[in-house]
Amino acid sequence: MGMSVMIGTATESDTEHVLKLQYLCYQSEAELYNDYSLEPLTQTLEELRGEMAAGPVLVARLGTEVVGAVRGRIEADGAATIGTLMVHPRMRRHGLGRRLLSAMEELLAGRSATADRFRLRTGHRSEGNLRLYRRLGYAPVGTEVVTRRLSVVTLEKRRAAPAAVPELAVAG
């Protein structure tokens, strides 16, 4: 009998697991760009602890194993930024990335009534990521050249307006 993947808030005890997963997941990005100095591959445990303390982090668990994660934060400009979305290589192409991204959007929307859009970034050659983000309603809004091998594409989507609550007629 198979186990289902559960998504929940990361705890301090997840930090090392998230860092190991990050290192594993970003190997394919490093290979794609022929650059093993990408920040997710050089981030230290202490740096990750600080980042996890600064904004919400969700993890996907298969039993006790962390098989996915995503980070978020609310920016001063009104954007809810989503970053470092990762799924264990053996768990890819099963909708887990979409589930993590949707869960983070919901979490960030609940934390800020003023966040008017969601923003994320990915490398220009990361076609799978770009496809997923476009399918989920994100559109490119800018590109930044980081190195001669890497440009980062910023994508955004407008936050859906909250559902209106119907007014009740009062008999008088």
ChimeraX attribute file (.defattr): number of C-alpha atoms within 10 A of each C-alpha:
attribute: neighborCount
match mode: 1-to-1
recipient: residues
	/A:1	3
	/A:2	6
	/A:3	8
	/A:4	10
	/A:5	18
	/A:6	16
	/A:7	20
	/A:8	15
	/A:9	14
	/A:10	20
	/A:11	13
	/A:12	9
	/A:13	8
	/A:14	16
	/A:15	17
	/A:16	15
	/A:17	16
	/A:18	23
	/A:19	19
	/A:20	13
	/A:21	19
	/A:22	22
	/A:23	16
	/A:24	16
	/A:25	21
	/A:26	21
	/A:27	16
	/A:28	14
	/A:29	18
	/A:30	15
	/A:31	10
	/A:32	15
	/A:33	17
	/A:34	13
	/A:35	14
	/A:36	16
	/A:37	10
	/A:38	15
	/A:39	10
	/A:40	19
	/A:41	19
	/A:42	11
	/A:43	14
	/A:44	13
	/A:45	14
	/A:46	11
	/A:47	11
	/A:48	16
	/A:49	15
	/A:50	11
	/A:51	15
	/A:52	21
	/A:53	12
	/A:54	13
	/A:55	13
	/A:56	20
	/A:57	26
	/A:58	22
	/A:59	26
	/A:60	26
	/A:61	18
	/A:62	16
	/A:63	12
	/A:64	9
	/A:65	12
	/A:66	21
	/A:67	26
	/A:68	28
	/A:69	30
	/A:70	23
	/A:71	22
	/A:72	26
	/A:73	22
	/A:74	22
	/A:75	11
	/A:76	8
	/A:77	10
	/A:78	14
	/A:79	22
	/A:80	27
	/A:81	21
	/A:82	21
	/A:83	18
	/A:84	17
	/A:85	24
	/A:86	24
	/A:87	26
	/A:88	18
	/A:89	14
	/A:90	8
	/A:91	14
	/A:92	13
	/A:93	11
	/A:94	10
	/A:95	11
	/A:96	21
	/A:97	23
	/A:98	16
	/A:99	13
	/A:100	24
	/A:101	23
	/A:102	13
	/A:103	16
	/A:104	29
	/A:105	20
	/A:106	12
	/A:107	18
	/A:108	22
	/A:109	20
	/A:110	10
	/A:111	14
	/A:112	14
	/A:113	10
	/A:114	13
	/A:115	20
	/A:116	16
	/A:117	19
	/A:118	23
	/A:119	22
	/A:120	21
	/A:121	22
	/A:122	21
	/A:123	21
	/A:124	18
	/A:125	16
	/A:126	15
	/A:127	11
	/A:128	9
	/A:129	16
	/A:130	20
	/A:131	11
	/A:132	15
	/A:133	22
	/A:134	14
	/A:135	11
	/A:136	13
	/A:137	11
	/A:138	20
	/A:139	18
	/A:140	16
	/A:141	11
	/A:142	11
	/A:143	15
	/A:144	13
	/A:145	12
	/A:146	10
	/A:147	9
	/A:148	7
	/A:149	13
	/A:150	18
	/A:151	16
	/A:152	17
	/A:153	20
	/A:154	18
	/A:155	20
	/A:156	21
	/A:157	19
	/A:158	14
	/A:159	16
	/A:160	9
	/A:161	7
	/A:162	8
	/A:163	6
	/A:164	6
	/A:165	6
	/A:166	6
	/A:167	6
	/A:168	6
	/A:169	6
	/A:170	5
	/A:171	4
	/A:172	3
